[in-house]
């Protein structure tokens, strides 16, 4: 499928979903919002894709809603009222319940709604020149879903500060790493995509079925209390027993060879 606002392609076992509106700093207009649902679904359904990398073309990663479109299209945020009230967003992997591992590779500015893609990724890499900011309150909007999601990953006060200060402050990549928003800062910045591909290929060497079950168990733990989360995790664990990868993994280890995992 071809896209007007995204680049979607595969490099080996790694699927790439790249925001491609560099002239608009990869701001999410209505077309991109619609295309994101289709792009995530395409990559999730490709049996050759074991890991997905989400990145941005040009100098910035993602700068949230296209404010110029909101100001000039005669609809503004009302365009999104029904989907938001139904909580049917559909523009991140978490929104869509995709259980393949997702890496966000953040370059330049990640602002506002762009934080959805950081909060909803499994692993986040940031170029050393990356910066994070949440300008919602600076343009008369409420900061809510993406910052609520970020509180699962980092100290609440840091999220409050970003949400309440708005566009008047940016968090540099090194501070985001200190706070646990990102797991690695890549230097030099132009090596970000190579680092993301390398990490994705490491992950892709593992059992696809085990990866998906592990992701479901860990994300499920964020939704539940400790006992319920552990019970659900145990169900994922037992649910994989009898899968061919359960036999192949030990056999490959014993034979000192790379495992031949079952493709889904």
Number of C-alpha atoms within 10 A of each C-alpha: 6 9 14 11 22 22 17 19 15 16 11 13 19 24 25 24 21 23 25 24 22 16 11 15 22 28 29 25 18 15 12 23 17 15 18 22 17 16 25 22 16 14 23 22 13 13 11 16 22 28 27 27 23 25 26 26 18 16 15 25 33 33 24 22 21 18 15 12 16 16 11 9 10 10 11 15 15 11 13 13 11 11 12 13 9 8 11 12 17 19 20 22 25 18 14 15 12 18 20 23 24 26 24 26 30 33 28 23 24 29 24 26 24 23 23 24 26 27 25 21 20 18 20 24 26 31 24 21 20 25 23 28 23 29 25 22 15 14 10 8 11 12 19 12 14 20 20 16 17 21 16 13 17 18 13 13 10 14 20 15 12 22 24 17 16 20 18 11 16 19 16 18 26 20 15 20 17 12 15 15 25 23 14 20 23 24 13 10 17 13 12 21 22 12 20 25 22 13 17 22 17 11 17 19 14 17 21 22 20 17 18 16 19 18 19 19 21 15 16 16 18 13 11 12 10 11 10 13 18 16 13 17 21 12 13 18 14 9 12 14 11 9 12 14 21 15 12 17 17 12 15 14 11 9 9 9 10 13 17 15 18 12 11 10
